[in-house]
Amino acid sequence: MAKKPPFVAGNWKMHMTIPEAKDLATAVVRASMELPEAEIVLAPPFTALSEVFKIVEESAVQLAAQNLHGEDRGAFTGEVSAPLLKDAGCQYVIIGHSERRQFFGETDAGVNKKISAALKSGVIPIVCIGETPAERERGETMAVVSRQLEGGLEGIALEGFEPMIIAYEPVWAIGTGKTASPAQAEEVHAHIRQDLTRRYGNGPAEYAIILYGGSVKPANAFALLSEKNIDGFLVGGASLEAESFIEIVREAIKAYKEKK
C-alpha cells in the first residue's frame, strides 16, 4: 500500500460570513506553514470562495467548492458550473455529499454527470459515498457504497481522474457526534479500494485517496488515520474552528509518520 501524506479537507457547509471565512482561512494558512506533511483543503460557501482564494493562493492550502452543476453554462438560476469554480480558484469540488443526496434528491446518475463536468474543467472531484442508518442496520453497507461508486464512476476513464479522491461518509455519523470505529471505517475503506482495483487496476487503486468523514475530531483522528486504507478526512463541524481543525491535521500527520 502506498504511503500517502494525509489529505484533510474542511467542509464549512452553510456557515461563515466573508469576514469570518477570511479570519478562519488566515489562521489555517498561518498554521499550515508548520505542517508541510499534510495536504490541507478548505471548502467555504460560494459567497466566500473568491476572498478565501486571495488568502490561500500563495500558500500550500488549497480551495474547494461544496457543489457544482453538471452543465458548463446555461439558464440554471442559482447554480454554479465547473468553469466558474475554476475561475474562482478552486482546485477541488465536493460531489455527492450525503446532505445533497438526502435533502436535495441527488442521484448516482447526477453525481456521475457532475464528476464528468468537473474533470472536463480540470477541477478534481472529492466524491462522497455512504450508507444511511437503516441501510447499515440491514447489513447493506458494502452493497450501498459499491452501488454509489459504480453509478458515480460509470463511464469515467482513469485518464484525467488522478488523483482519485473518494470520501466515505456514513450518513449516521454526520453531524450526530457518532463516529465509525476505526475498524468499521477501515472495513469499508478496504472494500472501496477493492472496488477501485476492479475498475482501474492495482496501481491507480493503491494511490487513490480515500477519506473518512463523519464526526471527525482531534480525539479520534489519530486512531482513524492509523488504519491501513484511511488516507485522510473530510471534516465538517470541527473545521469551523481553526484550533480544532489544525489539531486534526496534527494528529493525522502523527499517524501518517507512524503508519507502515
KASULUR-V801847 format. One record per backbone hydrogen bond with DSSP energy under -0.5 kcal/mol. NH is the residue of the N-H (numbers start at 1). CO is the residue of the C=O. If there is no record, write none. Layout:
# KASULUR-V801847
nh=NH co=CO
nh=NH co=CO
This chain:
# KASULUR-V801847
nh=4 co=2
nh=7 co=231
nh=8 co=6
nh=8 co=39
nh=9 co=7
nh=9 co=233
nh=10 co=41
nh=11 co=9
nh=11 co=235
nh=12 co=10
nh=12 co=43
nh=15 co=13
nh=21 co=17
nh=22 co=18
nh=23 co=19
nh=24 co=20
nh=25 co=21
nh=26 co=22
nh=27 co=23
nh=28 co=24
nh=29 co=25
nh=30 co=26
nh=31 co=27
nh=32 co=28
nh=33 co=29
nh=33 co=30
nh=34 co=31
nh=35 co=32
nh=38 co=35
nh=39 co=6
nh=40 co=38
nh=41 co=8
nh=42 co=62
nh=43 co=10
nh=45 co=15
nh=48 co=45
nh=49 co=45
nh=49 co=46
nh=52 co=48
nh=53 co=49
nh=54 co=50
nh=55 co=51
nh=56 co=52
nh=57 co=53
nh=59 co=56
nh=62 co=40
nh=64 co=42
nh=65 co=92
nh=69 co=80
nh=76 co=74
nh=79 co=76
nh=85 co=81
nh=86 co=82
nh=87 co=83
nh=88 co=84
nh=89 co=86
nh=90 co=85
nh=91 co=63
nh=92 co=63
nh=93 co=124
nh=94 co=65
nh=95 co=126
nh=100 co=97
nh=101 co=97
nh=102 co=98
nh=103 co=99
nh=104 co=100
nh=105 co=101
nh=106 co=100
nh=111 co=107
nh=112 co=108
nh=113 co=109
nh=114 co=110
nh=115 co=111
nh=116 co=112
nh=117 co=113
nh=118 co=114
nh=119 co=115
nh=120 co=116
nh=121 co=117
nh=121 co=118
nh=122 co=119
nh=123 co=118
nh=124 co=91
nh=126 co=93
nh=127 co=125
nh=127 co=165
nh=128 co=95
nh=128 co=126
nh=129 co=167
nh=136 co=132
nh=137 co=133
nh=138 co=134
nh=139 co=136
nh=140 co=135
nh=144 co=140
nh=145 co=141
nh=146 co=142
nh=147 co=143
nh=148 co=144
nh=149 co=145
nh=150 co=146
nh=151 co=147
nh=152 co=148
nh=153 co=149
nh=154 co=151
nh=156 co=153
nh=157 co=155
nh=161 co=158
nh=165 co=125
nh=166 co=209
nh=167 co=127
nh=168 co=166
nh=168 co=211
nh=169 co=129
nh=169 co=167
nh=171 co=131
nh=172 co=131
nh=173 co=170
nh=174 co=171
nh=175 co=173
nh=185 co=181
nh=186 co=182
nh=187 co=183
nh=188 co=184
nh=189 co=185
nh=190 co=186
nh=191 co=187
nh=192 co=188
nh=193 co=189
nh=194 co=190
nh=195 co=191
nh=196 co=192
nh=197 co=193
nh=198 co=194
nh=199 co=195
nh=200 co=196
nh=201 co=196
nh=201 co=197
nh=205 co=201
nh=206 co=202
nh=207 co=203
nh=208 co=204
nh=209 co=164
nh=210 co=208
nh=211 co=166
nh=211 co=209
nh=212 co=232
nh=213 co=168
nh=220 co=217
nh=221 co=217
nh=222 co=218
nh=224 co=220
nh=225 co=221
nh=226 co=222
nh=227 co=224
nh=230 co=227
nh=231 co=210
nh=231 co=229
nh=232 co=210
nh=233 co=7
nh=234 co=212
nh=235 co=9
nh=235 co=233
nh=239 co=236
nh=240 co=237
nh=245 co=241
nh=246 co=242
nh=247 co=243
nh=248 co=244
nh=249 co=245
nh=250 co=246
nh=251 co=247
nh=252 co=248
nh=253 co=249
nh=254 co=250
nh=255 co=251
nh=256 co=252
nh=257 co=253
nh=258 co=254
nh=259 co=255
